[in-house]
Amino acid sequence: MRLNKYYNEIINLKDLYIKKCEENENLVKQWNSRYSDQHKCIQAAIDIALIERESLYKNIETLIKDQDRFSLENLLNYTPHI
């Protein structure tokens, strides 16, 4: 009885393993074809640009909100770069 239980569990694990291998294969095919045509390349460039723009806006917003840079001590210690 216990042997049959373990045997069935092994069969289930084998089926799950095969299913995950097939899913992995499909993901690898998707990954390898991510730049397969011009439209996909352009969309990837647009996505990267949007992420970079968002990061730039956050940096600008942080600089604008940073009031410590205008403190008297910071202004007195400022040295221009030549």
Backbone as a printed PyTorch tensor [residue, N CA C, xyz], in Angstrom:
tensor([[[  0.8200,  -1.1920,   0.0000],
         [  0.0000,   0.0000,   0.0000],
         [  0.8670,   1.2600,   0.0000]],

        [[  1.8580,   1.3250,   0.8970],
         [  2.7350,   2.5040,   0.9390],
         [  3.5540,   2.6220,  -0.3400]],

        [[  3.9480,   1.4920,  -0.8650],
         [  4.7390,   1.4860,  -2.0910],
         [  3.9390,   2.0750,  -3.2490]],

        [[  2.6910,   1.7350,  -3.3530],
         [  1.8280,   2.3000,  -4.4030],
         [  1.6720,   3.8080,  -4.2340]],

        [[  1.5590,   4.2290,  -3.0060],
         [  1.4370,   5.6750,  -2.7330],
         [  2.6760,   6.4160,  -3.2240]],

        [[  3.8500,   5.8840,  -2.9010],
         [  5.0990,   6.5180,  -3.3410],
         [  5.2570,   6.4410,  -4.8570]],

        [[  4.8380,   5.3300,  -5.4240],
         [  4.9060,   5.1760,  -6.8680],
         [  4.0290,   6.2260,  -7.5590]],

        [[  2.8240,   6.4240,  -7.0850],
         [  1.9300,   7.4410,  -7.6460],
         [  2.5020,   8.8390,  -7.4690]],

        [[  3.1220,   9.0770,  -6.3310],
         [  3.7410,  10.3920,  -6.0900],
         [  4.8850,  10.6410,  -7.0670]],

        [[  5.6640,   9.6380,  -7.3420],
         [  6.7690,   9.7550,  -8.3060],
         [  6.2260,  10.0340,  -9.7030]],

        [[  5.1470,   9.3510, -10.0590],
         [  4.5260,   9.5940, -11.3660],
         [  4.0300,  11.0360, -11.4530]],

        [[  3.4050,  11.5370, -10.4030],
         [  2.9330,  12.9290, -10.3910],
         [  4.0910,  13.9080, -10.5090]],

        [[  5.1750,  13.6170,  -9.7940],
         [  6.3500,  14.4960,  -9.8730],
         [  6.9660,  14.4820, -11.2670]],

        [[  6.9940,  13.3160, -11.8840],
         [  7.5270,  13.2120, -13.2420],
         [  6.6740,  14.0160, -14.2200]],

        [[  5.3460,  13.9030, -14.0980],
         [  4.4470,  14.6780, -14.9540],
         [  4.6340,  16.1810, -14.7450]],

        [[  4.7790,  16.5840, -13.5060],
         [  4.9990,  17.9980, -13.2010],
         [  6.3260,  18.4670, -13.7830]],

        [[  7.3530,  17.6340, -13.6760],
         [  8.6640,  17.9690, -14.2320],
         [  8.5810,  18.1630, -15.7470]],

        [[  7.8970,  17.2620, -16.4170],
         [  7.7450,  17.3600, -17.8800],
         [  6.9930,  18.6380, -18.2480]],

        [[  5.9370,  18.9370, -17.5060],
         [  5.1620,  20.1540, -17.7610],
         [  6.0250,  21.4010, -17.5790]],

        [[  6.8210,  21.4410, -16.5210],
         [  7.6840,  22.6000, -16.2680],
         [  8.7800,  22.7120, -17.3220]],

        [[  9.2820,  21.5970, -17.7970],
         [ 10.2860,  21.6280, -18.8750],
         [  9.6950,  22.2220, -20.1500]],

        [[  8.4640,  21.8500, -20.4600],
         [  7.7990,  22.4060, -21.6440],
         [  7.5550,  23.9080, -21.4810]],

        [[  7.1290,  24.3270, -20.2880],
         [  6.9280,  25.7560, -20.0350],
         [  8.2480,  26.5080, -20.1790]],

        [[  9.3140,  25.9190, -19.6580],
         [ 10.6260,  26.5490, -19.7490],
         [ 11.0740,  26.6690, -21.2050]],

        [[ 10.8270,  25.6420, -21.9830],
         [ 11.1730,  25.6760, -23.4020],
         [ 10.4400,  26.8090, -24.1210]],

        [[  9.1540,  26.9670, -23.8230],
         [  8.3770,  28.0500, -24.4340],
         [  8.9140,  29.4170, -24.0130]],

        [[  9.2790,  29.5610, -22.7590],
         [  9.8430,  30.8340, -22.2960],
         [ 11.1800,  31.1330, -22.9730]],

        [[ 11.9900,  30.1150, -23.1680],
         [ 13.2740,  30.3070, -23.8570],
         [ 13.0330,  30.7500, -25.2980]],

        [[ 12.0410,  30.1460, -25.9750],
         [ 11.7140,  30.5560, -27.3500],
         [ 11.2390,  31.9990, -27.3880]],

        [[ 10.3850,  32.3850, -26.4210],
         [  9.9200,  33.7730, -26.3560],
         [ 11.0930,  34.7170, -26.1320]],

        [[ 11.9900,  34.3590, -25.2300],
         [ 13.1370,  35.2070, -24.9190],
         [ 14.0330,  35.3640, -26.1360]],

        [[ 14.2780,  34.2740, -26.8290],
         [ 15.1610,  34.3220, -27.9970],
         [ 14.5500,  35.0760, -29.1690]],

        [[ 13.2230,  35.2000, -29.2090],
         [ 12.5880,  35.9000, -30.3200],
         [ 12.1660,  37.3220, -29.9440]],

        [[ 12.6440,  37.8330, -28.8220],
         [ 12.1880,  39.1450, -28.3550],
         [ 12.5890,  40.2740, -29.2920]],

        [[ 13.6370,  40.1070, -30.0960],
         [ 14.0520,  41.1290, -31.0580],
         [ 14.0170,  40.5750, -32.4800]],

        [[ 13.0670,  39.7030, -32.7480],
         [ 13.0560,  39.0070, -34.0360],
         [ 12.6060,  39.8790, -35.2050]],

        [[ 11.9350,  40.9940, -34.9180],
         [ 11.5480,  41.8740, -36.0180],
         [ 11.7100,  43.3440, -35.5950]],

        [[ 11.5990,  44.2220, -36.5690],
         [ 11.8480,  45.6410, -36.3280],
         [ 10.8550,  46.2290, -35.3240]],

        [[  9.6100,  45.8090, -35.3880],
         [  8.6000,  46.3330, -34.4710],
         [  8.9650,  46.0270, -33.0190]],

        [[  9.4290,  44.8070, -32.7680],
         [  9.8150,  44.4340, -31.4040],
         [ 11.0240,  45.2380, -30.9380]],

        [[ 11.9740,  45.4890, -31.8250],
         [ 13.1520,  46.2940, -31.4660],
         [ 12.7410,  47.7210, -31.1350]],

        [[ 11.8720,  48.2900, -31.9390],
         [ 11.4110,  49.6630, -31.7060],
         [ 10.6370,  49.7410, -30.4020]],

        [[  9.7820,  48.7630, -30.1360],
         [  9.0120,  48.7680, -28.8910],
         [  9.9280,  48.6410, -27.6780]],

        [[ 10.9740,  47.8310, -27.7850],
         [ 11.9340,  47.7010, -26.6850],
         [ 12.6480,  49.0290, -26.4390]],

        [[ 13.0330,  49.7300, -27.5140],
         [ 13.6870,  51.0340, -27.3660],
         [ 12.7400,  52.0460, -26.7240]],

        [[ 11.4690,  52.0120, -27.1070],
         [ 10.4760,  52.9170, -26.5150],
         [ 10.3040,  52.6130, -25.0320]],

        [[ 10.2190,  51.3330, -24.6900],
         [ 10.0690,  50.9540, -23.2800],
         [ 11.2590,  51.4320, -22.4450]],

        [[ 12.4590,  51.2620, -22.9760],
         [ 13.6590,  51.7080, -22.2700],
         [ 13.6410,  53.2220, -22.1050]],

        [[ 13.2720,  53.9430, -23.1570],
         [ 13.2170,  55.4110, -23.0900],
         [ 12.2020,  55.8820, -22.0550]],

        [[ 11.0560,  55.2220, -21.9770],
         [ 10.0420,  55.6060, -20.9920],
         [ 10.5450,  55.3820, -19.5650]],

        [[ 11.2320,  54.2880, -19.3490],
         [ 11.7830,  54.0110, -18.0190],
         [ 12.8580,  55.0430, -17.6780]],

        [[ 13.7150,  55.3620, -18.6320],
         [ 14.7610,  56.3640, -18.4050],
         [ 14.1490,  57.7340, -18.1320]],

        [[ 13.0910,  58.0880, -18.8580],
         [ 12.4310,  59.3740, -18.6540],
         [ 11.8460,  59.4690, -17.2510]],

        [[ 11.2180,  58.3950, -16.8110],
         [ 10.6440,  58.3820, -15.4710],
         [ 11.7350,  58.5600, -14.4090]],

        [[ 12.8560,  57.8840, -14.6120],
         [ 13.9770,  58.0130, -13.6810],
         [ 14.5250,  59.4420, -13.6800]],

        [[ 14.6420,  60.0390, -14.8620],
         [ 15.1270,  61.4120, -14.9610],
         [ 14.1910,  62.3780, -14.2420]],

        [[ 12.8800,  62.2240, -14.4500],
         [ 11.9050,  63.0960, -13.7780],
         [ 11.9880,  62.9610, -12.2630]],

        [[ 12.1830,  61.7470, -11.7770],
         [ 12.3190,  61.5510, -10.3300],
         [ 13.5670,  62.2480,  -9.8020]],

        [[ 14.6610,  62.1560, -10.5480],
         [ 15.8980,  62.8260, -10.1320],
         [ 15.7270,  64.3470, -10.1260]],

        [[ 15.0890,  64.8810, -11.1460],
         [ 14.8560,  66.3320, -11.2070],
         [ 13.9600,  66.7690, -10.0590]],

        [[ 12.9140,  66.0040,  -9.8000],
         [ 11.9960,  66.3340,  -8.7060],
         [ 12.7310,  66.3110,  -7.3630]],

        [[ 13.6050,  65.3360,  -7.1710],
         [ 14.3850,  65.2580,  -5.9360],
         [ 15.2960,  66.4730,  -5.7980]],

        [[ 15.9300,  66.8720,  -6.8850],
         [ 16.8150,  68.0450,  -6.8350],
         [ 16.0240,  69.3190,  -6.5220]],

        [[ 14.8490,  69.4560,  -7.0990],
         [ 14.0270,  70.6400,  -6.8580],
         [ 13.5790,  70.6930,  -5.4040]],

        [[ 13.2270,  69.5490,  -4.8470],
         [ 12.7390,  69.5030,  -3.4690],
         [ 13.8580,  69.6200,  -2.4360]],

        [[ 15.1040,  69.4540,  -2.8490],
         [ 16.2330,  69.5010,  -1.9190],
         [ 16.5600,  70.9560,  -1.5840]],

        [[ 16.0310,  71.4370,  -0.4940],
         [ 16.2370,  72.8250,  -0.0940],
         [ 17.5730,  73.0310,   0.6230]],

        [[ 18.1930,  71.9570,   1.0690],
         [ 19.4740,  72.0790,   1.7770],
         [ 20.5870,  72.6070,   0.8790]],

        [[ 20.4640,  72.4210,  -0.3980],
         [ 21.5230,  72.8950,  -1.2940],
         [ 21.6060,  74.4200,  -1.3150]],

        [[ 20.5400,  75.1080,  -0.8500],
         [ 20.5530,  76.5650,  -0.8040],
         [ 20.8790,  77.1030,   0.5860]],

        [[ 21.2950,  76.2330,   1.4890],
         [ 21.6330,  76.7140,   2.8300],
         [ 22.8860,  77.5720,   2.7630]],

        [[ 23.0310,  78.4410,   3.7130],
         [ 24.1690,  79.3600,   3.7440],
         [ 25.4830,  78.5950,   3.7880]],

        [[ 25.5140,  77.5350,   4.5830],
         [ 26.7510,  76.7520,   4.6990],
         [ 27.1460,  76.1310,   3.3670]],

        [[ 26.1890,  75.5850,   2.6560],
         [ 26.4920,  74.9790,   1.3530],
         [ 26.9160,  76.0370,   0.3370]],

        [[ 26.2880,  77.2020,   0.3810],
         [ 26.6630,  78.2660,  -0.5570],
         [ 28.0580,  78.7930,  -0.2660]],

        [[ 28.4310,  78.8890,   1.0130],
         [ 29.7660,  79.3670,   1.3730],
         [ 30.8460,  78.3490,   1.0180]],

        [[ 30.5130,  77.0750,   1.0470],
         [ 31.4870,  76.0100,   0.7330],
         [ 31.5520,  75.6710,  -0.7560]],

        [[ 30.7060,  76.3030,  -1.5430],
         [ 30.6380,  76.0020,  -2.9720],
         [ 31.9000,  76.4470,  -3.6890]],

        [[ 32.4320,  75.5580,  -4.5100],
         [ 33.5830,  75.9150,  -5.3540],
         [ 33.2260,  75.5340,  -6.7930]],

        [[ 33.2630,  76.5210,  -7.6840],
         [ 32.9200,  76.2260,  -9.0820],
         [ 33.9610,  75.3190,  -9.7380]],

        [[ 33.4910,  74.4720, -10.6100],
         [ 34.3920,  73.5760, -11.3510],
         [ 34.8330,  74.2920, -12.6190]],

        [[ 36.1160,  74.2270, -12.8870],
         [ 36.6510,  74.8980, -14.0590],
         [ 36.8330,  73.9330, -15.1830]]])
